[in-house]
Amino acid sequence: MRLYPLCLPLLLGACSDRASEVFIPPPRVPPDLLQPCAGYTGPLPQSEGQISDALIAEARGRACANGRLEAVGEILDLPILED
């Protein structure tokens, strides 16, 4: 009875083809990294103060998007485990 766990992987390995295609699942990207970042969504700025507020909001939105792109890039650059 103790030999069965030892023989089973050998039997299953003999049934497979060495040239069979290996399926590698895509990397898991957290869903929060796939959400869009909000920039300035208000009305058309009319004064210098509104323009500065719009520029600050747009800069924050771009910084958020760039940070998410960097995080996704790091996830995609992870090494794939090989034999």
Salt bridges, closest charged atoms under 4 A:
GLU58 OE2 - ARG62 NE 3.83
